[in-house]
Amino acid sequence: MSGRNQMNGGPPERVKIVLEEPEDMWHAHNLIVPGDQVTGYGSHRVSTETSTGSSVSSRVYTKFTISVKKIDFDPGASELHLSGQIVRENSFAKLGQHQTLHLKVSDQLTLEKTEGWDSVSLETLRELTDPRKRADKSNVIAAVVMQDGLANICAITEHRTVLKQRVSTAIPKKRGGSGLAHDERLKRFFEQILTSLLRHANLESEQPILLASPGFTASAFLAYVLSDKGVETSGVKDLKSKFVVAHSSTGHLHALYEVMKSPEVQGRLQTTRLTREIKLMDHFMELLRKDEGWAWYGPGEVTKAVERGAVGKGGGKLLISQSLFRAQDVAVRKRYVQLVESTKEFGGEVTIFSDANEGGKRLESLSGVAAILTYPLPDLDEDEAENGGEDEGEENEGVNGTNAM
């Protein structure tokens, strides 16, 4: 994503963003919130009257500025759909009319934040428009999580896990002394996986290709890739060093979390945001299981811990989901921005988890906000009970927090 803003020091009034690649659509999805004003292109139905007095409808494609009410992101197609009311009249549409902007890769938009740019959105904008921090496309990791008859081919980026294709077929069991039908169907299944993988993976990337399954399905697929038939399909020899085979409990996509934690994968991967998030989440869960007051989750408990300075210098860590900064309620968004700023003021570390990968989804199941403390506070849930669940009633955006599961 590239961008330029109109400012002379201080926050921008507006920023123009060029959506150069699929990952940019995800970042724009996180930057734009309800109430923002966005200028972009969209189609609009207009009616014109003919000389005979009849009405003719047609669609025009032109630039509109809307106040955003609803945001829909399609991760598979990498498209962003913004709906709202027109705030700047033009020759085709009046103020207040409903309009949807359909944004895709290579489009441009101009973003104005009517509530102002908070510290989280500004930091996101700086990171996205800094060419030194732009994600290298070669860092995209291809992975196949499979079991007999099912394979999920996906791409793992710094910020999200995208399902590229699902291959599903019925494979008959071996019966009696003959397994010919089974072997033929399995070979066809492997051929479909390899064809899909070649379509979506960059074989020239330095990153490995991950294969994972229960049992020996992944190993059998790798043997097929290295066979004469596999080499004929791929057109590439000596692919063995590109693949890492790991065990998973299932062939479904959610098994990627355990795959990314496996020693086989950790030993081959370069340090990525995803691996850091997984390690941090595992550390938090380990402290949570010990139930000694070092780890808490939930808006009320984490806020109390931050206010007491317990998420500060010397090991304090705030874990927070990106989705909380996309809340419809402005007050909710401001609350979490303040939580981030307070943590940093006390010297604590803040990690904003992407909710589009497995580590972030795990944090989402714990209300989306958690903390590792610099010193234990075993009584936070008792404070909550004494206050009659005041914080929980004040805001119902997540699971009621605790330090024991």
C-alpha positions as CSV (number, residue, x, y, z in Angstrom):
1,M,0.0,0.0,0.0
2,S,1.3,3.4,-0.8
3,G,-0.2,6.6,0.4
4,R,0.2,10.3,0.8
5,N,-1.5,12.6,3.2
6,Q,-2.2,16.3,3.5
7,M,-0.5,17.5,6.6
8,N,2.2,19.8,7.8
9,G,3.3,17.9,10.9
10,G,0.6,16.4,13.1
11,P,-2.1,14.0,12.1
12,P,-3.4,14.0,8.5
13,E,-6.7,15.5,7.5
14,R,-7.1,12.9,4.8
15,V,-4.9,10.2,3.3
16,K,-5.0,8.8,-0.3
17,I,-4.4,5.1,-0.4
18,V,-3.4,3.0,-3.4
19,L,-4.4,-0.6,-3.0
20,E,-1.5,-2.4,-4.7
21,E,-1.9,-6.0,-3.6
22,P,-4.3,-8.3,-1.8
23,E,-2.7,-7.8,1.6
24,D,-3.5,-4.1,1.3
25,M,-7.2,-4.8,1.2
26,W,-6.8,-6.4,4.7
27,H,-5.0,-3.4,6.0
28,A,-7.6,-1.0,4.6
29,H,-10.3,-3.2,6.2
30,N,-8.6,-2.5,9.6
31,L,-8.1,1.2,9.0
32,I,-11.7,2.1,7.9
33,V,-14.3,2.2,10.7
34,P,-18.0,3.3,10.7
35,G,-18.2,7.1,10.6
36,D,-15.2,7.5,8.4
37,Q,-15.6,9.4,5.1
38,V,-14.2,7.5,2.1
39,T,-14.0,8.7,-1.5
40,G,-13.8,6.1,-4.2
41,Y,-15.5,4.8,-7.3
42,G,-18.8,3.0,-7.4
43,S,-21.7,2.4,-9.7
44,H,-25.0,4.3,-9.2
45,R,-28.4,3.9,-10.9
46,V,-29.7,7.1,-12.5
47,S,-33.0,7.7,-14.3
48,T,-33.3,10.0,-17.2
49,E,-36.4,11.2,-19.0
50,T,-36.7,10.8,-22.8
51,S,-38.3,13.3,-25.2
52,T,-41.4,11.2,-25.1
53,G,-41.7,11.5,-21.3
54,S,-40.7,7.9,-20.5
55,S,-38.1,7.1,-17.9
56,V,-34.9,5.2,-18.7
57,S,-32.6,3.7,-16.0
58,S,-28.9,3.2,-16.4
59,R,-25.8,2.8,-14.3
60,V,-22.9,5.2,-14.1
61,Y,-19.5,4.5,-12.7
62,T,-18.1,7.5,-11.0
63,K,-16.5,8.9,-7.8
64,F,-18.5,9.2,-4.6
65,T,-17.7,10.3,-1.1
66,I,-19.7,8.4,1.6
67,S,-20.0,8.3,5.4
68,V,-19.3,4.6,6.1
69,K,-22.0,2.7,7.8
70,K,-21.2,-0.9,7.0
71,I,-17.9,-2.7,6.0
72,D,-17.7,-6.1,4.3
73,F,-14.4,-7.7,3.5
74,D,-14.2,-10.7,1.2
75,P,-10.9,-12.4,2.1
76,G,-11.0,-14.9,-0.7
77,A,-11.5,-12.4,-3.4
78,S,-9.6,-9.6,-1.5
79,E,-12.4,-7.1,-2.0
80,L,-13.7,-4.5,0.3
81,H,-17.3,-3.3,0.1
82,L,-18.2,0.0,1.9
83,S,-21.8,1.0,2.3
84,G,-23.1,4.4,3.6
85,Q,-24.7,7.7,2.7
86,I,-23.4,10.2,0.2
87,V,-22.0,13.3,1.9
88,R,-20.8,15.2,-1.2
89,E,-23.3,15.8,-3.9
90,N,-22.5,15.3,-7.5
91,S,-24.4,15.4,-10.8
92,F,-25.6,11.8,-10.4
93,A,-26.4,11.5,-6.7
94,K,-27.9,13.7,-3.9
95,L,-26.8,14.1,-0.3
96,G,-28.1,11.3,1.9
97,Q,-28.6,8.7,-0.8
98,H,-27.3,5.2,-0.2
99,Q,-24.2,4.2,-2.0
100,T,-21.8,1.2,-1.9
101,L,-18.1,1.4,-3.0
102,H,-16.7,-1.9,-4.3
103,L,-12.9,-1.7,-3.9
104,K,-10.4,-4.2,-5.3
105,V,-6.7,-4.5,-5.9
106,S,-5.3,-1.6,-8.0
107,D,-8.1,0.8,-6.8
108,Q,-7.6,4.0,-4.9
109,L,-9.4,5.6,-2.1
110,T,-9.2,8.7,0.1
111,L,-9.8,8.3,3.8
112,E,-10.9,11.0,6.2
113,K,-11.5,10.2,9.9
114,T,-14.2,12.4,11.3
115,E,-13.4,11.3,14.8
116,G,-9.7,12.0,14.3
117,W,-6.7,9.7,13.9
118,D,-6.1,7.8,17.2
119,S,-2.6,6.4,18.0
120,V,-3.4,2.9,16.9
121,S,-4.7,3.9,13.4
122,L,-1.8,6.3,13.0
123,E,0.8,3.6,13.8
124,T,-1.0,1.3,11.4
125,L,-0.9,3.9,8.7
126,R,2.8,4.7,9.3
127,E,3.7,1.0,9.0
128,L,1.7,0.4,5.9
129,T,3.1,3.4,4.0
130,D,6.7,2.8,5.1
131,P,8.4,1.0,2.2
132,R,10.9,-0.5,4.6
133,K,8.1,-2.3,6.5
134,R,6.2,-3.5,3.5
135,A,5.7,-7.3,3.5
136,D,7.8,-9.1,1.0
137,K,5.7,-11.3,-1.2
138,S,8.3,-14.0,-1.0
139,N,7.5,-14.3,2.7
140,V,4.1,-15.8,1.9
141,I,4.1,-19.4,3.2
142,A,2.1,-22.1,1.3
143,A,0.6,-24.9,3.4
144,V,-1.5,-27.9,2.8
145,V,-3.4,-29.4,5.7
146,M,-4.9,-32.8,4.6
147,Q,-6.4,-36.1,5.4
148,D,-7.6,-38.9,3.2
149,G,-10.0,-37.3,0.7
150,L,-9.7,-33.7,2.0
151,A,-7.0,-31.1,1.5
152,N,-7.0,-27.4,2.4
153,I,-4.5,-25.3,0.4
154,C,-3.8,-22.0,2.0
155,A,-1.4,-19.0,2.0
156,I,0.0,-17.7,5.3
157,T,1.1,-14.1,5.3
158,E,2.3,-11.9,8.1
159,H,-1.3,-10.9,9.0
160,R,-3.7,-13.6,7.8
161,T,-4.3,-17.1,6.7
162,V,-6.2,-17.3,3.4
163,L,-7.8,-20.5,2.2
164,K,-7.0,-20.7,-1.5
165,Q,-8.7,-23.9,-2.5
166,R,-10.3,-26.9,-0.8
167,V,-9.9,-30.3,-2.6
168,S,-12.4,-33.0,-1.6
169,T,-13.0,-36.4,-3.0
170,A,-14.3,-39.8,-1.8
171,I,-11.5,-42.4,-1.5
172,P,-12.7,-46.0,-1.2
173,K,-11.2,-48.2,1.5
174,K,-9.0,-51.1,0.6
175,R,-11.1,-54.3,0.5
176,G,-9.8,-57.8,0.5
177,G,-6.5,-58.3,-1.2
178,S,-7.1,-55.7,-3.9
179,G,-6.6,-52.0,-3.4
180,L,-6.6,-50.9,-7.0
181,A,-9.6,-48.6,-6.8
182,H,-8.2,-47.0,-3.6
183,D,-4.8,-46.5,-5.1
184,E,-6.2,-45.0,-8.3
185,R,-8.5,-42.6,-6.5
186,L,-5.7,-41.6,-4.1
187,K,-3.3,-40.9,-7.0
188,R,-6.0,-38.7,-8.6
189,F,-6.5,-36.9,-5.3
190,F,-2.8,-36.1,-5.0
191,E,-2.7,-34.9,-8.6
192,Q,-5.5,-32.4,-7.9
193,I,-3.7,-31.2,-4.8
194,L,-0.4,-30.7,-6.7
195,T,-2.1,-28.9,-9.5
196,S,-3.8,-26.5,-7.1
197,L,-0.6,-26.0,-5.1
198,L,1.3,-25.1,-8.3
199,R,-1.4,-22.5,-9.1
200,H,-1.2,-20.8,-5.7
201,A,2.3,-21.3,-4.4
202,N,5.5,-19.6,-5.3
203,L,8.1,-22.3,-5.8
204,E,10.9,-19.7,-6.1
205,S,10.2,-18.4,-2.6
206,E,12.8,-19.1,0.1
207,Q,10.0,-20.1,2.4
208,P,9.2,-23.8,2.7
209,I,5.9,-25.4,1.7
210,L,4.2,-27.0,4.7
211,L,2.4,-30.4,4.5
212,A,0.5,-31.7,7.5
213,S,-1.9,-34.5,8.2
214,P,-2.8,-37.2,10.6
215,G,-1.1,-40.5,9.9
216,F,1.0,-40.8,6.7
217,T,-1.2,-38.9,4.1
218,A,1.2,-35.9,4.0
219,S,4.2,-38.2,3.6
220,A,2.5,-40.2,0.8
221,F,1.6,-36.9,-1.0
222,L,5.3,-35.8,-0.8
223,A,6.3,-39.2,-2.3
224,Y,3.9,-38.6,-5.1
225,V,5.3,-35.1,-5.7
226,L,8.8,-36.6,-6.0
227,S,7.7,-39.4,-8.2
228,D,8.1,-39.3,-12.0
229,K,4.4,-38.5,-12.4
230,G,4.7,-35.7,-9.9
231,V,7.8,-34.2,-11.6
232,E,5.9,-34.4,-14.9
233,T,3.0,-32.5,-13.5
234,S,5.1,-29.8,-11.7
235,G,7.9,-29.6,-14.3
236,V,10.3,-29.1,-11.4
237,K,12.9,-31.5,-10.1
238,D,14.6,-31.5,-6.7
239,L,11.6,-30.2,-4.8
240,K,12.3,-32.3,-1.7
241,S,14.1,-29.6,0.2
242,K,11.1,-27.2,-0.3
243,F,8.7,-29.3,1.8
244,V,8.3,-29.7,5.5
245,V,6.1,-32.6,6.7
246,A,4.5,-32.3,10.1
247,H,1.8,-34.1,12.0
248,S,-1.7,-32.6,12.6
249,S,-4.7,-34.0,14.5
250,T,-7.0,-33.3,11.5
251,G,-7.0,-32.2,7.9
252,H,-9.2,-29.2,8.6
253,L,-7.8,-25.6,8.5
254,H,-7.9,-25.0,12.2
255,A,-5.1,-27.6,12.7
256,L,-2.6,-25.0,11.3
257,Y,-2.1,-23.6,14.8
258,E,-0.6,-26.9,16.0
259,V,1.3,-27.3,12.8
260,M,3.0,-23.9,13.1
261,K,4.0,-24.8,16.7
262,S,5.7,-28.1,15.7
263,P,9.5,-28.4,15.9
264,E,9.7,-29.4,12.3
265,V,8.1,-26.2,11.1
266,Q,9.7,-23.9,13.7
267,G,13.1,-25.1,12.7
268,R,12.6,-24.1,9.0
269,L,10.6,-20.9,9.3
270,Q,12.1,-17.5,9.3
271,T,10.9,-15.3,12.3
272,T,7.5,-14.0,11.3
273,R,4.7,-12.1,13.0
274,L,2.6,-15.2,13.1
275,T,5.2,-17.4,14.8
276,R,5.8,-14.6,17.4
277,E,2.1,-14.4,18.1
278,I,1.8,-18.1,18.5
279,K,4.7,-18.2,21.0
280,L,3.3,-15.3,23.0
281,M,-0.2,-16.9,23.0
282,D,1.3,-20.2,24.2
283,H,3.2,-18.4,27.0
284,F,0.0,-16.7,28.1
285,M,-1.9,-20.0,28.1
286,E,0.8,-21.7,30.2
287,L,0.6,-18.9,32.8
288,L,-3.2,-19.1,32.7
289,R,-3.2,-22.8,33.5
290,K,-1.0,-22.3,36.5
291,D,-3.7,-20.0,37.9
292,E,-1.3,-17.9,40.0
293,G,-2.6,-14.5,39.0
294,W,0.1,-13.7,36.3
295,A,-2.3,-13.9,33.4
296,W,-5.8,-12.5,32.9
297,Y,-8.2,-12.0,30.1
298,G,-11.4,-10.1,29.6
299,P,-12.1,-6.3,29.3
300,G,-12.8,-5.7,33.0
301,E,-9.9,-7.6,34.5
302,V,-7.3,-6.4,32.0
303,T,-8.4,-2.8,32.4
304,K,-8.0,-3.1,36.2
305,A,-4.6,-4.7,35.8
306,V,-3.4,-1.9,33.5
307,E,-4.8,0.8,35.8
308,R,-2.8,-0.7,38.7
309,G,0.4,-0.5,36.6
310,A,0.7,-4.3,36.6
311,V,1.1,-4.5,32.8
312,G,4.2,-2.3,32.6
313,K,7.9,-2.3,32.5
314,G,9.6,-5.5,33.4
315,G,7.6,-8.1,31.5
316,G,4.1,-6.7,31.2
317,K,2.4,-7.6,27.9
318,L,-1.0,-6.6,26.5
319,L,-2.4,-9.0,23.9
320,I,-5.3,-7.4,22.0
321,S,-7.2,-8.4,18.8
322,Q,-7.3,-6.1,15.8
323,S,-11.0,-6.7,15.6
324,L,-11.6,-4.6,18.8
325,F,-10.5,-1.5,16.9
326,R,-13.1,-2.1,14.3
327,A,-16.0,-2.0,16.8
328,Q,-19.2,-0.2,15.6
329,D,-19.3,1.8,18.8
330,V,-16.9,4.7,18.9
331,A,-16.7,4.6,22.7
332,V,-15.6,0.9,22.6
333,R,-12.9,1.7,20.1
334,K,-11.7,4.6,22.2
335,R,-11.6,2.4,25.3
336,Y,-9.2,-0.1,23.7
337,V,-7.0,2.7,22.2
338,Q,-6.7,4.1,25.7
339,L,-5.9,0.6,27.0
340,V,-3.0,0.4,24.5
341,E,-1.8,3.9,25.3
342,S,-1.9,3.3,29.1
343,T,0.1,0.1,28.7
344,K,2.8,1.9,26.8
345,E,2.9,4.7,29.3
346,F,3.6,2.2,32.1
347,G,6.4,0.6,29.9
348,G,4.5,-2.5,28.9
349,E,4.6,-4.2,25.5
350,V,1.6,-4.2,23.2
351,T,1.0,-6.9,20.6
352,I,-2.0,-6.4,18.3
353,F,-3.1,-9.8,17.0
354,S,-4.5,-10.3,13.6
355,D,-7.9,-11.9,13.9
356,A,-7.4,-13.5,10.5
357,N,-4.9,-16.2,11.6
358,E,-5.1,-19.0,14.1
359,G,-3.3,-17.2,17.0
360,G,-5.7,-14.2,16.8
361,K,-8.7,-16.5,16.6
362,R,-7.6,-18.2,19.8
363,L,-7.3,-14.8,21.5
364,E,-10.8,-13.9,20.1
365,S,-12.2,-16.9,22.0
366,L,-10.9,-15.3,25.2
367,S,-12.8,-12.0,24.5
368,G,-10.0,-10.5,22.3
369,V,-8.0,-8.9,25.1
370,A,-5.5,-10.5,27.6
371,A,-2.5,-9.5,29.6
372,I,0.7,-11.0,31.1
373,L,1.5,-9.1,34.3
374,T,4.7,-7.9,35.8
375,Y,3.6,-9.1,39.2
376,P,0.7,-11.4,40.2
377,L,-2.8,-10.1,41.0
378,P,-4.7,-13.1,42.2
379,D,-7.8,-11.1,43.4
380,L,-9.0,-9.4,40.2
381,D,-12.0,-11.7,39.8
382,E,-12.8,-11.1,43.5
383,D,-12.9,-7.3,42.8
384,E,-15.2,-8.0,39.9
385,A,-17.6,-10.0,42.2
386,E,-17.5,-7.3,44.9
387,N,-18.4,-4.6,42.3
388,G,-21.4,-6.7,41.3
389,G,-20.1,-7.3,37.8
390,E,-20.1,-3.6,37.0
391,D,-17.7,-3.8,34.1
392,E,-19.5,-6.7,32.6
393,G,-22.8,-4.8,32.6
394,E,-21.1,-1.7,31.2
395,E,-20.0,-3.5,28.1
396,N,-20.8,-6.9,26.7
397,E,-18.3,-7.2,23.9
398,G,-16.6,-10.4,25.1
399,V,-16.3,-13.3,27.5
400,N,-16.2,-12.4,31.2
401,G,-12.5,-12.6,32.0
402,T,-10.7,-14.8,34.5
403,N,-7.3,-16.2,35.2
404,A,-8.4,-19.8,35.3
405,M,-10.2,-21.8,32.7
